[in-house]
Amino acid sequence: MAPASLRPLRSRNFALIWSAALVSNVGSWMQTVALGILVFARTDQPGWTGLVAAAGFLPIGLLAPLGGALADRLDRRRWLIVTTFAEMLFAAVLAVLAATGRDTPVVLVVLAFLGGAAGAIGFPAYQAIVPDLVPREDLLGAVSLSSAQFNLGRVIGPALAGVALLSHNYALVFGINAASFGAVVVALMMVRLPRPLGQAGPMRIVQRIADGARAAMAEPGCRSAIGLIAIVALLASPFIALVPAMSGALHHGRSDPVFTAVLVTAQGVGAVIGALALPALAERVGRLSMMRFALFLLPVLLVNYGLAPSLWWSATAFLFVGAGYILVLSGLNTVVQLRAPAEARGRILSIYMMGLGIVYPIGAVLQGWIADRTGVRAVTVWGAVALLAAMASIAALRPGILDALGDQSAPQDAPAARSTELP
């Protein structure tokens, strides 16, 4: 019998999509690393490096609601093929411009934004089809495996980019990324999925988004997951952005690339381990108990990481942080997948993504500003203490918020399901 974490791979459709997404994710991480190095090489200004990174990430927060509305209106498989082709096109343009020496910093930022935009409006459709790829009992494992492949890409992609860039051939890296999207297109062409429910009837995009927001707030589990991910994004998630600063604190006040690489790798490995362990843990203790445990465990792990006095202590602590963080993210994402009405799933998932995609940058800027004045260790520890206090307050004063994360089928009489205006 297959372990709980690997059971979703028995489903042919999920195995195809998962394998293709891993190939594409490796290519995307290769491009992310190469873009940062290239724009710094062209400008010698760290600000441009931050700008090109923000350009690729910002569309997630801005365009996820649009992607969710389209995911609930269009054939999700075909829409994913279209957006994947768009991502392939922008990567190919990057390769051509790098090969011809026309890769100016402004052009790199613009193409990073366009590629991120294509991914942002397609990703809600990808998330929304996951429950159609596996049996319901394997959904948590499917979400966990998706998190594992993302973090595998984060470990493998930068390493391959480093090898490919030994010759400073940026066009090669961008070309590899463009080709990697082909794996996703082929996989999507090989699967057949049910059509989204309720596609008939006109409705403006803004109305669709608003209707999805109402459906999210009407479903207790979705409402709780979205609120909790926003709290985690504000108080805990900024540890990701502050890794270079933490490496500086460990290296006599100067950020060291080797220290940073060690920490990033440790987090990625921990995330893969946590993602693979999550389904078995949920089966043993129950998904609700696992979620409660993870929400209280994460701040404790962050305190240990923030107080670590040496690189290897910090790396070991960060490995556990990576595992704990994935337990929280995958667990909350699964709640939304299970509880969202099928006809509004794409829009509700896009609102969940907004909770992470918009609040996380705010938290990163805020904690970075505080760290400039108090030190990165202090802001990491106090952010974790604030998260622990928030979770304790919710458990004591509003226990229903945590109880709503438990197993329950999405209600069929939710406002979104009753609305005659739904697509």
N, C-alpha and C positions, 0 to 999 in steps of 0.2 A: 504494500500500500504506500502511495507517495506521501511524503511529509506534507503537512497542511500548507506550508509556504510554497510548495511546488505544484500542488494539485491543479491550479488554474492552467498550467501548461499542458494538461491533458486535453484541454479544449483547443481544437485545431485553429479556430479563428483567433483566439487570444494568443496562442503561440506564434502565429504568423505576425500579428500586429506588434506583439512585444519584441520579437527578434528584430523586426524592421526598425522599430523605434529605438532600440539600443544602437543599431548601426548609425542611424541618423543623429542620435544624441552624441555619440562619440565625435562625429563630424562637426556638430555644432560647437562642442567644447573646443575642438581644435581651432575653429574659426574665431571663437571668442578670445582665446589666448593670442592668436596671431594678430587679430585686430588691435588689441591693446599694445602689443609690442611694436607693430607697424606705425601706429599713430604717434607713439612716443618717439620712435626713430625719426619720424618726419618733423616733429616739433620740439623735442627735448623739453616738453612741458607736461607735468603730471595732470594738469587740469584737463587737457585734451583726452588723456586716458580715461579719466572719470567721466567725461562727457560722452565718449563713445560707448562706455559701459552702460551709462544711464539711458542712452538712446535706444539700446537694445532691450532694456528692462521696462522702461516707462510705458510702452504700449500695453503691457499686461494689465496695468491698473486702469488705463484710459479706455481701452477698446474691448476688454473682456465682456462688458454688458452687451455690446453690439454683437460680438461673437456668440454669446448665449442666445440672443434673440434669433439670430440666423440659424443656429443649431436646432432650435425648436420649430423652425419654419421650413427648412430645406431638408432634402435627403442628406443625412449626416455623412454618409460614406462619400458621396459625390462632392460635397462641400469640402471635406478633408482633402480629397484629391486636388481640388482647385487651389486651396490655400497652400498645400505642399508644393505644387508646381510653382506658385508664386515665390515661396522661400527658395526653391531651387534656382529660379531665375535671378533673384537678387544676389545669391552666392556666386552664380556664374558671371554676373556683371562685375562683381568684385574681383574675380579671378582675371578677367580680361583687362580691367583697369590696372591691376597690380602688374600684370605681364607687360603692359605698354607704358608703364611709368606715369599714369594719369591718376594715381591714387592720392589725391590731395586730402588733407584732414577733413575739410568740409564734406567732400564727397563720401568719405568713409563713414562719417557720422550720419549723413542722410541715408546711406544704404543700410547701415546698422538699424536705423529707426524703421525703414521700410520692411526689412526682413523681420524685425521684431513685431511689427504691425500685422504682417501676414500670419505669423505664428499665433499672435494674440487672438485674432478673430477665428482661428481654426481650432485652438486648444480646447475651448468649451465643448466642441463637437467630439473631439477625441475622448474627453472625460465622460461625456454623456453616452458614448457607445459602449463603455466598459461593461455596464450591467447586461448588455445584450451579447457579450462575448463569452460569459461564463455562467454556470448555475448560481443562484442566489447565495448558496452556502459557501461558495468559493470567492465571493466578491471581495471580502477583506484581504484574502490572499492575493487577488488580482491587483488591488490598489497598492498593497505592500510590494509586490513584484515590480509594479510601475515605478515606485519610489526607489527600489533597488537598482533598476536599470538606469534611472536618471543619475544616481550617485556612482554607479559603475562608469558611466560616461564621463563624469567629472573626474574620476581617477585616471581612466585610460586616455581620454581625449588630450589633456594637457601634456601627458607623457609623449604621446605620438606627435603632438605639435612640436615639442622640443626637438625630437629627432628630425622631423621634416624641415625644421627651420635652421638646422645646422648649416645649410647652404643658403640661408636667407631667401628661400624661394616661397614667398608669400602666395603667389599665384597657385602653386601646387596645393597648399593647404586649403585655399578657398575652392579650388576645383574638386578636391576630395569631398569637401562638405556638400557641394552641389550634387555630386554623384551619390552621396549617401542618402539624399532625399528620394532618389529613385527607388531605394529599397522599400520605403513607406508606400509609394505609389503602387508598386507591384503587389505588395501585401494587401492593400485596400482593394485592388482589382480582383483579388482571389477570394474575398469573403463576400457573403451575402448577409445583410442585416434587415431587421424589420423596419418599416418606414415609421417616422415619428407620428405620434397620435395627433389627431385633430388638426390636420394641415389646411382644411378648407376655411374660407372666410378671410376677407381682407382685414388688416390691422396695421397701423403705422408702427414703425420700429419703436418709437418712444412709448407708445401704448403697450407694446409687447414687453419692453423692459420693465415698465411700471407694474404690469400685471404679474411678471415674474417676481418682482420685489415683494408684492403683496402675498404671493403664494409662499415665498420664503419665510416671511414674518408670520404667516398663519400656521405653519407647520412647526411644532415645538422643537423637534430634534434639529431641523435645519436652522431655526432661529438661534438655538443654543450654540450650535457648531460655528455659525458665522460670528456671533458675539465673542466666543472663546478664542477663535483664531485671531480676531482683531486684538484682543488683550495680549495673546502670546506674541503677535507680530510687533507690538509696541514695546513690550518689556523684555522679551527673550531673544527674538530673531535678530536684533542688531549685533549680536555676537559675531555673526557671519561677516558683516561689513568691517568689524573692528579687528579682524584677524591680523592684518599688517601692523596695527598699533600694538596688539598684544605681543607680536614677535619683537617689536621694538622694546617693549618693557622687559622682555626676557634677554635682550641683547644690548644691554647698556644704553638704552635710549635710542638706538638706531634700528630701523626695520631691516631685517636681513632676509634676502630671498630664500635661503635654505631653511631658515626657521619657519618662514611663512609656508613654504612648500610642505614641510613636515606636518604642520598643524592642519593645513587643508586636506592633505592625504589622510591624516588620522580621522578627521571628521567624516570624510567620504567612506572610509572603511567601516567606521562605526555605524554610519547610516545604512550601509548594505547589510551589516550583521543584524541591526535592529529591524530592518524591513523583513528579513528572512525569518527572524524569530517571532515577529508579531502574530501571525496566524496561529501558531502553536500555543503561544501565551494566551491568546484570546479564547482558544478552545479549552484550555485547561482551567482558567479562572473566570471566563465569561467576558464578553466584549465591554460591558459597562464597567466592571471591576478593573479591567485593564486600562480603560480610559481614565478612570479616577486615579489609578496608580501612576500613570504616565504624567498627568497634569501636575501632580504633587512631586514626582521624582525629578522632572526636568529642572526646576529651580534649584534643587539641592545639588544636582550635578553641575550646574553653572556656578554655584558658589565655590565648589571644589576647584573648578577650572580657573576661576578668577583669583583664587588664593595660591595657585601653584607657583612655587618659587623657581622652578627650573624647566628647561625645554622638555625633558623626557617625562617629568611629572605632568606638565601641561599637555603634552601630546596624548598621554594615557588618559588624562581626565577628559580631553577633547574627544577622544574616541567614544567614551561613554556619553558625552553630550550629543554627539552625532546620532547615537542609537536612541537616546531618549527623545530627541527632537523629532526623529522620524516616527516614533511611536505616537507622538501627539499629532503630527501632521497627517499621517496616513489614517489614524483612527478617526479624526474629525472629518476628513474627506470621505471616509466610508459611511459615516453617519448621513452625510448629505446624499451620497449615492443611493443609500437604502431608503431614506425617508422622503426624498423629493418625488412629487407626482411625475410620472413618466413624461407627460406632455409639457411639463415646465422644467424638466431636469437640466437642460442646457443653460437656461437663464438663471436658475438657482445656483448652479455650480459657478457661473460667471460672477455672481455676487459674492460667493465664498472666495473666489480668486481675488476679487477686488479688496476684500478684507485683508488679505495678505499683501497684495500687490501695491496698495496705496499706503496702508498703515506702516508696513515695514520700512519704506524709504523715510517716512516721517520719523519713526523711531530711531533709524540709523543716524539721521542728521542730528536729532535731539541728543542722543547718547554720545555721538561724536563731539558735539559742542560741550557737553558736560565733561567728557573725558579730557578735553583740552585743559580744563580747570581743576579736575580732581584726580585724573589718572584713569587709564583704561581698566585697571584692576578694580578700582572702587566702583566705577559705573556698572561694570559687569556684575559685581556682587550685589550692589543695591538694586539693580534692575531685577535680579533673581529674587531678592528678598521681597520686593514689591509684588512680583508675580505670585510668590508663595502666599503672601498676605491676601492678595486678591482671590486666589483659589480657596483659601480658608474662609474668607468672608462669604463667598458664594455658597460654599458647602454649609455654612452655619445659618445664613440668612435667607438664601434662595436655593435650597437643595433641589428644587424642581428643575433648575437649569441643568444640573448634572444628571438627574434622573432621566431627562428627555433624551440623553445620548444612548439609551438602551435600545434593544431590539424591538422594533415595531414596524409593521408594514405602513407605507405611506397611505394616509387616509384618502379614500376615493371621493370624499365629499368636501375636499378642500376647496376654497374659493376658485382656485385656478381650474380645478376639474369641472366646476359647475358653470364657469363662465362660457357664454355662448360666443364670446369674442375671441376666444383662444384660436390660434392657428390650427 
